[in-house]
Amino acid sequence: MSTQAMSHVPAKQNNLLLIKGVVEILWGVAAIIMALTDPVPIIVSFGLVNIVASALTFAYAGINKHLEISHQWLFIEGVVELAAGVLFIFLIHDLHNFVQWMGYGIVFIVFLQFIYGYFMLTTNRVNVANMISRFVNCLVGTMVALILISNLWGTTGSLILIGGFSVVFGILNSHFAMKFGNIIMGKTE
């Protein structure tokens, strides 16, 4: 099958991404609650969520190799999630460092989104809504990252912000699963 014909094959196993989105939403809500009650389990639980997310992302990418650039993006996303899981389970042990590393991670995610958007733009695979969404994503992600890195809101406020960011990220992943033409990812089919 030609590459062009393969790119029009529908995605398979969208339920893997839906599960990933739901896990991220649930963790985000739990993180907000933990931030207000007992924030200590946030670090390891976030690491575990990332290990689960990376397994779901790798499984989805493996099933959908025909999606070309989206497949490559999903593979990179899986590697980043796995690295975050290992980092937060084994190397980061205090809340201040957790908040700092979350800020750095969000900067990295925004940077990868920018690269992916630039590639989509240069290959004429993007629309106006996608570019507007990327611009908003870049602004919001950068603001969240700066708040976290500067510790502007203190530890509790930052943990609540991280939980809220996870809920939004989970919603985006759920949207991606239910409607495979996600506005952030661009036209993928």
LOMI-236411 format. One line per field, with one value per atom (N, C-alpha, C): residue number from 1; x, y, z; residue in one letter; atom name. Coordinates in steps of 0.02 Angstrom, whole numbers, padded with zeros to 5 digits. Example, Ala and Ser with C-alpha at 12.3 -4.5 7.8 and 13.67 -1.06 7.14 Angstrom:
REM LOMI-236411
seq: 1, 1, 1, 2, 2, 2
east: 00660, 00615, 00660, 00642, 00684, 00645
north: -00284, -00225, -00165, -00112, -00053, 00002
up: 00390, 00390, 00390, 00354, 00357, 00394
type: A, A, A, S, S, S
atom: N, CA, C, N, CA, C
//
This chain:
REM LOMI-236411
seq: 1, 1, 1, 2, 2, 2, 3, 3, 3, 4, 4, 4, 5, 5, 5, 6, 6, 6, 7, 7, 7, 8, 8, 8, 9, 9, 9, 10, 10, 10, 11, 11, 11, 12, 12, 12, 13, 13, 13, 14, 14, 14, 15, 15, 15, 16, 16, 16, 17, 17, 17, 18, 18, 18, 19, 19, 19, 20, 20, 20, 21, 21, 21, 22, 22, 22, 23, 23, 23, 24, 24, 24, 25, 25, 25, 26, 26, 26, 27, 27, 27, 28, 28, 28, 29, 29, 29, 30, 30, 30, 31, 31, 31, 32, 32, 32, 33, 33, 33, 34, 34, 34, 35, 35, 35, 36, 36, 36, 37, 37, 37, 38, 38, 38, 39, 39, 39, 40, 40, 40, 41, 41, 41, 42, 42, 42, 43, 43, 43, 44, 44, 44, 45, 45, 45, 46, 46, 46, 47, 47, 47, 48, 48, 48, 49, 49, 49, 50, 50, 50, 51, 51, 51, 52, 52, 52, 53, 53, 53, 54, 54, 54, 55, 55, 55, 56, 56, 56, 57, 57, 57, 58, 58, 58, 59, 59, 59, 60, 60, 60, 61, 61, 61, 62, 62, 62, 63, 63, 63, 64, 64, 64, 65, 65, 65, 66, 66, 66, 67, 67, 67, 68, 68, 68, 69, 69, 69, 70, 70, 70, 71, 71, 71, 72, 72, 72, 73, 73, 73, 74, 74, 74, 75, 75, 75, 76, 76, 76, 77, 77, 77, 78, 78, 78, 79, 79, 79, 80, 80, 80, 81, 81, 81, 82, 82, 82, 83, 83, 83, 84, 84, 84, 85, 85, 85, 86, 86, 86, 87, 87, 87, 88, 88, 88, 89, 89, 89, 90, 90, 90, 91, 91, 91, 92, 92, 92, 93, 93, 93, 94, 94, 94, 95, 95, 95, 96, 96, 96, 97, 97, 97, 98, 98, 98, 99, 99, 99, 100, 100, 100, 101, 101, 101, 102, 102, 102, 103, 103, 103, 104, 104, 104, 105, 105, 105, 106, 106, 106, 107, 107, 107, 108, 108, 108, 109, 109, 109, 110, 110, 110, 111, 111, 111, 112, 112, 112, 113, 113, 113, 114, 114, 114, 115, 115, 115, 116, 116, 116, 117, 117, 117, 118, 118, 118, 119, 119, 119, 120, 120, 120, 121, 121, 121, 122, 122, 122, 123, 123, 123, 124, 124, 124, 125, 125, 125, 126, 126, 126, 127, 127, 127, 128, 128, 128, 129, 129, 129, 130, 130, 130, 131, 131, 131, 132, 132, 132, 133, 133, 133, 134, 134, 134, 135, 135, 135, 136, 136, 136, 137, 137, 137, 138, 138, 138, 139, 139, 139, 140, 140, 140, 141, 141, 141, 142, 142, 142, 143, 143, 143, 144, 144, 144, 145, 145, 145, 146, 146, 146, 147, 147, 147, 148, 148, 148, 149, 149, 149, 150, 150, 150, 151, 151, 151, 152, 152, 152, 153, 153, 153, 154, 154, 154, 155, 155, 155, 156, 156, 156, 157, 157, 157, 158, 158, 158, 159, 159, 159, 160, 160, 160, 161, 161, 161, 162, 162, 162, 163, 163, 163, 164, 164, 164, 165, 165, 165, 166, 166, 166, 167, 167, 167, 168, 168, 168, 169, 169, 169, 170, 170, 170, 171, 171, 171, 172, 172, 172, 173, 173, 173, 174, 174, 174, 175, 175, 175, 176, 176, 176, 177, 177, 177, 178, 178, 178, 179, 179, 179, 180, 180, 180, 181, 181, 181, 182, 182, 182, 183, 183, 183, 184, 184, 184, 185, 185, 185, 186, 186, 186, 187, 187, 187, 188, 188, 188, 189, 189, 189
east: 00042, 00000, 00045, 00029, 00070, 00064, 00112, 00112, 00050, 00032, -00027, -00090, -00096, -00154, -00156, -00097, -00094, -00117, -00103, -00121, -00197, -00235, -00308, -00341, -00301, -00329, -00350, -00411, -00434, -00391, -00388, -00352, -00388, -00348, -00376, -00364, -00407, -00400, -00398, -00444, -00449, -00464, -00491, -00506, -00443, -00384, -00322, -00309, -00321, -00311, -00366, -00426, -00480, -00463, -00438, -00417, -00363, -00315, -00260, -00288, -00335, -00365, -00402, -00439, -00477, -00429, -00374, -00324, -00295, -00279, -00251, -00301, -00364, -00416, -00423, -00428, -00435, -00376, -00315, -00256, -00258, -00278, -00281, -00328, -00386, -00435, -00405, -00375, -00344, -00287, -00248, -00193, -00218, -00273, -00302, -00323, -00355, -00377, -00316, -00265, -00204, -00168, -00168, -00134, -00164, -00229, -00264, -00264, -00247, -00248, -00179, -00154, -00088, -00051, -00008, 00023, 00080, 00103, 00161, 00152, 00095, 00089, 00085, 00082, 00075, 00133, 00194, 00253, 00254, 00249, 00252, 00190, 00132, 00072, 00077, 00108, 00118, 00165, 00217, 00263, 00228, 00185, 00148, 00099, 00066, 00020, 00058, 00118, 00158, 00180, 00196, 00214, 00153, 00095, 00033, 00020, 00026, 00014, 00062, 00126, 00174, 00158, 00136, 00117, 00058, 00008, -00050, -00030, 00014, 00036, 00075, 00122, 00162, 00117, 00068, 00022, -00017, -00042, -00080, -00036, 00024, 00070, 00088, 00098, 00115, 00059, -00002, -00060, -00072, -00051, -00068, -00005, 00039, 00099, 00084, 00026, 00007, -00007, -00007, -00025, 00033, 00088, 00146, 00170, 00167, 00196, 00162, 00097, 00063, 00090, 00108, 00137, 00204, 00244, 00309, 00299, 00250, 00235, 00215, 00172, 00150, 00208, 00255, 00313, 00355, 00366, 00404, 00366, 00301, 00260, 00268, 00267, 00276, 00343, 00396, 00463, 00467, 00437, 00437, 00398, 00341, 00301, 00339, 00373, 00412, 00469, 00504, 00558, 00531, 00473, 00443, 00424, 00397, 00379, 00439, 00494, 00556, 00582, 00583, 00608, 00569, 00502, 00462, 00455, 00466, 00464, 00531, 00587, 00651, 00697, 00688, 00738, 00713, 00650, 00623, 00585, 00605, 00576, 00544, 00552, 00520, 00475, 00426, 00374, 00401, 00450, 00478, 00511, 00552, 00583, 00531, 00479, 00425, 00394, 00378, 00347, 00395, 00459, 00509, 00513, 00519, 00525, 00461, 00404, 00341, 00343, 00369, 00375, 00421, 00478, 00524, 00491, 00453, 00419, 00368, 00331, 00281, 00314, 00372, 00409, 00429, 00452, 00473, 00414, 00356, 00296, 00276, 00276, 00258, 00306, 00371, 00422, 00409, 00395, 00380, 00317, 00266, 00205, 00220, 00264, 00283, 00319, 00365, 00401, 00352, 00307, 00257, 00213, 00191, 00150, 00187, 00252, 00292, 00297, 00308, 00310, 00243, 00189, 00122, 00111, 00133, 00125, 00165, 00227, 00270, 00249, 00210, 00186, 00112, 00086, 00016, -00034, -00024, -00070, -00107, -00114, -00142, -00193, -00238, -00288, -00284, -00324, -00322, -00338, -00389, -00407, -00349, -00311, -00254, -00201, -00187, -00135, -00156, -00219, -00243, -00238, -00257, -00253, -00181, -00135, -00064, -00038, -00059, -00038, -00063, -00127, -00156, -00121, -00109, -00074, -00005, 00030, 00097, 00095, 00048, 00043, 00024, -00028, -00051, 00002, 00031, 00083, 00143, 00163, 00220, 00204, 00143, 00124, 00122, 00093, 00091, 00162, 00205, 00274, 00310, 00302, 00335, 00310, 00244, 00217, 00248, 00255, 00283, 00358, 00395, 00468, 00485, 00447, 00460, 00431, 00390, 00356, 00314, 00284, 00244, 00184, 00153, 00092, 00107, 00169, 00185, 00172, 00190, 00185, 00113, 00069, -00001, -00035, -00027, -00057, -00029, 00036, 00068, 00042, 00033, 00007, -00065, -00105, -00173, -00171, -00125, -00117, -00096, -00051, -00029, -00088, -00128, -00187, -00236, -00247, -00291, -00264, -00199, -00166, -00175, -00169, -00179, -00251, -00299, -00369, -00378, -00352, -00358, -00323, -00263, -00225, -00263, -00295, -00335, -00396, -00426, -00483, -00460, -00402, -00376, -00363, -00333, -00321, -00386, -00436, -00501, -00533, -00527, -00553, -00517, -00452, -00412, -00436, -00454, -00478, -00547, -00591, -00660, -00666, -00624, -00627, -00555, -00534, -00464, -00435, -00472, -00445, -00433, -00405, -00394, -00365, -00392, -00370, -00297, -00273, -00203, -00157, -00174, -00132, -00134, -00187, -00193, -00231, -00239, -00275, -00230, -00250, -00207, -00230, -00289, -00313, -00314
north: -00059, 00000, 00062, 00111, 00172, 00213, 00257, 00299, 00344, 00371, 00415, 00375, 00315, 00273, 00253, 00241, 00221, 00277, 00340, 00396, 00405, 00374, 00381, 00321, 00274, 00218, 00244, 00228, 00254, 00228, 00268, 00248, 00191, 00148, 00091, 00098, 00068, 00066, 00135, 00178, 00244, 00238, 00181, 00172, 00175, 00159, 00165, 00238, 00283, 00354, 00381, 00354, 00375, 00355, 00294, 00272, 00318, 00335, 00379, 00447, 00475, 00539, 00535, 00481, 00473, 00466, 00428, 00421, 00489, 00529, 00596, 00641, 00637, 00677, 00656, 00591, 00566, 00585, 00579, 00598, 00673, 00714, 00786, 00804, 00773, 00785, 00761, 00701, 00675, 00720, 00747, 00791, 00855, 00882, 00942, 00926, 00868, 00848, 00836, 00800, 00786, 00851, 00900, 00964, 00998, 00988, 01019, 00978, 00913, 00870, 00841, 00797, 00765, 00761, 00810, 00813, 00764, 00728, 00684, 00632, 00598, 00547, 00573, 00639, 00667, 00647, 00649, 00638, 00567, 00517, 00447, 00431, 00456, 00441, 00471, 00530, 00560, 00517, 00491, 00446, 00384, 00355, 00295, 00311, 00368, 00388, 00395, 00421, 00428, 00361, 00314, 00246, 00215, 00220, 00194, 00230, 00297, 00336, 00317, 00306, 00287, 00219, 00171, 00105, 00111, 00152, 00161, 00197, 00247, 00283, 00238, 00199, 00152, 00100, 00074, 00025, 00055, 00115, 00150, 00164, 00189, 00204, 00140, 00085, 00022, -00005, 00006, -00018, 00027, 00090, 00139, 00167, 00124, 00146, 00183, 00172, 00203, 00277, 00306, 00376, 00424, 00399, 00439, 00485, 00551, 00599, 00594, 00580, 00573, 00512, 00460, 00400, 00419, 00458, 00479, 00524, 00569, 00613, 00571, 00521, 00478, 00439, 00417, 00382, 00428, 00490, 00539, 00552, 00560, 00571, 00514, 00452, 00393, 00392, 00411, 00414, 00466, 00525, 00579, 00557, 00524, 00501, 00448, 00403, 00353, 00385, 00433, 00467, 00505, 00538, 00573, 00524, 00466, 00416, 00394, 00379, 00358, 00415, 00475, 00533, 00543, 00541, 00557, 00499, 00438, 00382, 00374, 00382, 00364, 00423, 00481, 00534, 00596, 00612, 00672, 00651, 00680, 00658, 00714, 00776, 00829, 00872, 00903, 00939, 01000, 01035, 01093, 01072, 01020, 00995, 00969, 00937, 00912, 00970, 01024, 01082, 01111, 01118, 01144, 01101, 01035, 00990, 00988, 00997, 01001, 01063, 01118, 01178, 01167, 01134, 01119, 01071, 01023, 00975, 01009, 01057, 01092, 01134, 01166, 01203, 01155, 01096, 01046, 01025, 01013, 00993, 01048, 01110, 01166, 01171, 01161, 01163, 01108, 01047, 00992, 01006, 01034, 01052, 01104, 01151, 01202, 01170, 01124, 01090, 01051, 01014, 00975, 01021, 01076, 01124, 01155, 01170, 01197, 01146, 01083, 01031, 01026, 01027, 01024, 01084, 01143, 01203, 01199, 01177, 01174, 01120, 01072, 01019, 01029, 01088, 01106, 01056, 01032, 00985, 01018, 01082, 01116, 01168, 01185, 01235, 01294, 01344, 01405, 01389, 01348, 01330, 01296, 01255, 01221, 01272, 01321, 01370, 01414, 01433, 01473, 01433, 01369, 01326, 01318, 01310, 01304, 01368, 01426, 01489, 01496, 01480, 01483, 01432, 01371, 01319, 01343, 01375, 01400, 01454, 01501, 01555, 01527, 01486, 01459, 01414, 01369, 01324, 01362, 01415, 01455, 01490, 01517, 01551, 01502, 01443, 01392, 01372, 01361, 01341, 01395, 01458, 01512, 01518, 01507, 01508, 01453, 01393, 01337, 01346, 01366, 01374, 01429, 01483, 01539, 01529, 01477, 01463, 01522, 01556, 01616, 01603, 01544, 01529, 01487, 01474, 01431, 01358, 01314, 01242, 01219, 01236, 01214, 01240, 01305, 01334, 01302, 01289, 01257, 01186, 01149, 01081, 01081, 01130, 01135, 01152, 01197, 01215, 01153, 01113, 01052, 01004, 00996, 00954, 00979, 01044, 01073, 01064, 01073, 01063, 00990, 00943, 00872, 00859, 00890, 00882, 00907, 00966, 00993, 00948, 00926, 00881, 00816, 00790, 00729, 00740, 00798, 00814, 00817, 00848, 00850, 00780, 00737, 00668, 00630, 00642, 00610, 00634, 00699, 00727, 00696, 00689, 00658, 00587, 00551, 00482, 00479, 00524, 00522, 00553, 00602, 00634, 00639, 00594, 00587, 00645, 00698, 00757, 00812, 00796, 00842, 00908, 00962, 01029, 01042, 01013, 01023, 00983, 00920, 00877, 00895, 00927, 00941, 00885, 00891, 00839, 00778, 00723, 00664, 00608, 00612, 00559, 00584
up: 00000, 00000, 00000, -00041, -00046, 00019, 00028, 00088, 00089, 00031, 00029, 00045, 00019, 00033, 00106, 00135, 00206, 00252, 00233, 00277, 00282, 00237, 00239, 00272, 00299, 00335, 00404, 00426, 00491, 00548, 00601, 00661, 00695, 00728, 00763, 00838, 00877, 00950, 00983, 00963, 00995, 01069, 01090, 01161, 01204, 01176, 01214, 01233, 01186, 01200, 01245, 01239, 01283, 01355, 01364, 01431, 01458, 01416, 01436, 01459, 01420, 01439, 01505, 01515, 01577, 01636, 01628, 01681, 01699, 01649, 01661, 01697, 01677, 01710, 01783, 01795, 01863, 01906, 01878, 01917, 01932, 01883, 01894, 01951, 01952, 02006, 02073, 02072, 02134, 02157, 02110, 02129, 02162, 02137, 02168, 02240, 02249, 02316, 02361, 02334, 02374, 02392, 02346, 02360, 02421, 02431, 02486, 02550, 02544, 02603, 02619, 02578, 02589, 02523, 02508, 02442, 02430, 02481, 02473, 02417, 02411, 02359, 02286, 02279, 02211, 02166, 02192, 02150, 02122, 02165, 02141, 02100, 02120, 02081, 02011, 02005, 01938, 01897, 01928, 01893, 01868, 01910, 01890, 01833, 01837, 01784, 01718, 01720, 01659, 01631, 01674, 01650, 01615, 01645, 01614, 01548, 01548, 01488, 01432, 01450, 01398, 01369, 01410, 01385, 01337, 01355, 01311, 01246, 01251, 01192, 01145, 01173, 01132, 01099, 01136, 01108, 01050, 01060, 01008, 00947, 00959, 00903, 00865, 00902, 00869, 00825, 00846, 00807, 00746, 00750, 00698, 00664, 00641, 00607, 00542, 00514, 00451, 00456, 00516, 00524, 00511, 00486, 00465, 00521, 00511, 00559, 00627, 00628, 00692, 00730, 00693, 00725, 00757, 00722, 00749, 00810, 00807, 00864, 00924, 00913, 00968, 00998, 00957, 00983, 01027, 01004, 01045, 01110, 01106, 01166, 01215, 01190, 01233, 01268, 01232, 01261, 01316, 01303, 01353, 01415, 01405, 01462, 01503, 01469, 01504, 01544, 01514, 01549, 01610, 01602, 01659, 01714, 01695, 01745, 01786, 01752, 01787, 01830, 01803, 01841, 01906, 01902, 01961, 02009, 01986, 02033, 02069, 02033, 02062, 02080, 02049, 02059, 02095, 02089, 02120, 02183, 02241, 02304, 02346, 02324, 02364, 02318, 02349, 02312, 02274, 02303, 02269, 02203, 02205, 02143, 02094, 02120, 02077, 02037, 02073, 02040, 01989, 02006, 01959, 01896, 01905, 01848, 01806, 01838, 01800, 01755, 01780, 01739, 01679, 01691, 01636, 01586, 01612, 01568, 01524, 01552, 01512, 01458, 01474, 01423, 01367, 01385, 01335, 01292, 01323, 01285, 01237, 01260, 01216, 01158, 01172, 01119, 01068, 01091, 01044, 01004, 01036, 01000, 00945, 00961, 00912, 00852, 00866, 00812, 00769, 00801, 00764, 00722, 00750, 00714, 00655, 00665, 00610, 00553, 00570, 00518, 00482, 00519, 00489, 00443, 00464, 00424, 00359, 00364, 00304, 00255, 00277, 00232, 00214, 00228, 00212, 00240, 00301, 00334, 00392, 00391, 00449, 00426, 00471, 00456, 00505, 00495, 00536, 00609, 00621, 00690, 00725, 00689, 00719, 00739, 00696, 00712, 00770, 00773, 00829, 00893, 00890, 00948, 00972, 00926, 00944, 00977, 00951, 00979, 01051, 01061, 01128, 01174, 01148, 01186, 01207, 01161, 01175, 01230, 01225, 01274, 01343, 01345, 01409, 01440, 01400, 01425, 01452, 01417, 01439, 01504, 01510, 01573, 01631, 01620, 01673, 01693, 01643, 01658, 01698, 01679, 01716, 01787, 01797, 01865, 01906, 01877, 01913, 01927, 01876, 01884, 01934, 01933, 01979, 02048, 02056, 02119, 02141, 02091, 02102, 02147, 02141, 02180, 02241, 02258, 02314, 02296, 02341, 02326, 02318, 02363, 02359, 02296, 02283, 02223, 02159, 02159, 02101, 02091, 02145, 02140, 02113, 02135, 02109, 02035, 02015, 01945, 01904, 01930, 01895, 01887, 01940, 01935, 01883, 01882, 01831, 01761, 01753, 01688, 01665, 01711, 01694, 01672, 01705, 01685, 01613, 01598, 01530, 01479, 01497, 01452, 01441, 01493, 01487, 01442, 01448, 01405, 01332, 01319, 01251, 01224, 01265, 01243, 01231, 01274, 01264, 01199, 01186, 01124, 01064, 01070, 01018, 01004, 01056, 01048, 01015, 01036, 01010, 00941, 00927, 00861, 00837, 00795, 00779, 00740, 00729, 00697, 00748, 00805, 00860, 00837, 00863, 00842, 00860, 00915, 00935, 00889, 00877, 00837, 00763, 00740, 00669, 00634, 00570, 00533, 00527, 00557, 00560, 00515, 00487, 00442, 00371
type: M, M, M, S, S, S, T, T, T, Q, Q, Q, A, A, A, M, M, M, S, S, S, H, H, H, V, V, V, P, P, P, A, A, A, K, K, K, Q, Q, Q, N, N, N, N, N, N, L, L, L, L, L, L, L, L, L, I, I, I, K, K, K, G, G, G, V, V, V, V, V, V, E, E, E, I, I, I, L, L, L, W, W, W, G, G, G, V, V, V, A, A, A, A, A, A, I, I, I, I, I, I, M, M, M, A, A, A, L, L, L, T, T, T, D, D, D, P, P, P, V, V, V, P, P, P, I, I, I, I, I, I, V, V, V, S, S, S, F, F, F, G, G, G, L, L, L, V, V, V, N, N, N, I, I, I, V, V, V, A, A, A, S, S, S, A, A, A, L, L, L, T, T, T, F, F, F, A, A, A, Y, Y, Y, A, A, A, G, G, G, I, I, I, N, N, N, K, K, K, H, H, H, L, L, L, E, E, E, I, I, I, S, S, S, H, H, H, Q, Q, Q, W, W, W, L, L, L, F, F, F, I, I, I, E, E, E, G, G, G, V, V, V, V, V, V, E, E, E, L, L, L, A, A, A, A, A, A, G, G, G, V, V, V, L, L, L, F, F, F, I, I, I, F, F, F, L, L, L, I, I, I, H, H, H, D, D, D, L, L, L, H, H, H, N, N, N, F, F, F, V, V, V, Q, Q, Q, W, W, W, M, M, M, G, G, G, Y, Y, Y, G, G, G, I, I, I, V, V, V, F, F, F, I, I, I, V, V, V, F, F, F, L, L, L, Q, Q, Q, F, F, F, I, I, I, Y, Y, Y, G, G, G, Y, Y, Y, F, F, F, M, M, M, L, L, L, T, T, T, T, T, T, N, N, N, R, R, R, V, V, V, N, N, N, V, V, V, A, A, A, N, N, N, M, M, M, I, I, I, S, S, S, R, R, R, F, F, F, V, V, V, N, N, N, C, C, C, L, L, L, V, V, V, G, G, G, T, T, T, M, M, M, V, V, V, A, A, A, L, L, L, I, I, I, L, L, L, I, I, I, S, S, S, N, N, N, L, L, L, W, W, W, G, G, G, T, T, T, T, T, T, G, G, G, S, S, S, L, L, L, I, I, I, L, L, L, I, I, I, G, G, G, G, G, G, F, F, F, S, S, S, V, V, V, V, V, V, F, F, F, G, G, G, I, I, I, L, L, L, N, N, N, S, S, S, H, H, H, F, F, F, A, A, A, M, M, M, K, K, K, F, F, F, G, G, G, N, N, N, I, I, I, I, I, I, M, M, M, G, G, G, K, K, K, T, T, T, E, E, E
atom: N, CA, C, N, CA, C, N, CA, C, N, CA, C, N, CA, C, N, CA, C, N, CA, C, N, CA, C, N, CA, C, N, CA, C, N, CA, C, N, CA, C, N, CA, C, N, CA, C, N, CA, C, N, CA, C, N, CA, C, N, CA, C, N, CA, C, N, CA, C, N, CA, C, N, CA, C, N, CA, C, N, CA, C, N, CA, C, N, CA, C, N, CA, C, N, CA, C, N, CA, C, N, CA, C, N, CA, C, N, CA, C, N, CA, C, N, CA, C, N, CA, C, N, CA, C, N, CA, C, N, CA, C, N, CA, C, N, CA, C, N, CA, C, N, CA, C, N, CA, C, N, CA, C, N, CA, C, N, CA, C, N, CA, C, N, CA, C, N, CA, C, N, CA, C, N, CA, C, N, CA, C, N, CA, C, N, CA, C, N, CA, C, N, CA, C, N, CA, C, N, CA, C, N, CA, C, N, CA, C, N, CA, C, N, CA, C, N, CA, C, N, CA, C, N, CA, C, N, CA, C, N, CA, C, N, CA, C, N, CA, C, N, CA, C, N, CA, C, N, CA, C, N, CA, C, N, CA, C, N, CA, C, N, CA, C, N, CA, C, N, CA, C, N, CA, C, N, CA, C, N, CA, C, N, CA, C, N, CA, C, N, CA, C, N, CA, C, N, CA, C, N, CA, C, N, CA, C, N, CA, C, N, CA, C, N, CA, C, N, CA, C, N, CA, C, N, CA, C, N, CA, C, N, CA, C, N, CA, C, N, CA, C, N, CA, C, N, CA, C, N, CA, C, N, CA, C, N, CA, C, N, CA, C, N, CA, C, N, CA, C, N, CA, C, N, CA, C, N, CA, C, N, CA, C, N, CA, C, N, CA, C, N, CA, C, N, CA, C, N, CA, C, N, CA, C, N, CA, C, N, CA, C, N, CA, C, N, CA, C, N, CA, C, N, CA, C, N, CA, C, N, CA, C, N, CA, C, N, CA, C, N, CA, C, N, CA, C, N, CA, C, N, CA, C, N, CA, C, N, CA, C, N, CA, C, N, CA, C, N, CA, C, N, CA, C, N, CA, C, N, CA, C, N, CA, C, N, CA, C, N, CA, C, N, CA, C, N, CA, C, N, CA, C, N, CA, C, N, CA, C, N, CA, C, N, CA, C, N, CA, C, N, CA, C, N, CA, C, N, CA, C, N, CA, C, N, CA, C, N, CA, C, N, CA, C, N, CA, C, N, CA, C, N, CA, C, N, CA, C, N, CA, C, N, CA, C, N, CA, C, N, CA, C, N, CA, C, N, CA, C, N, CA, C, N, CA, C, N, CA, C, N, CA, C, N, CA, C, N, CA, C, N, CA, C, N, CA, C, N, CA, C, N, CA, C, N, CA, C, N, CA, C, N, CA, C, N, CA, C, N, CA, C, N, CA, C, N, CA, C, N, CA, C, N, CA, C, N, CA, C, N, CA, C, N, CA, C, N, CA, C
//
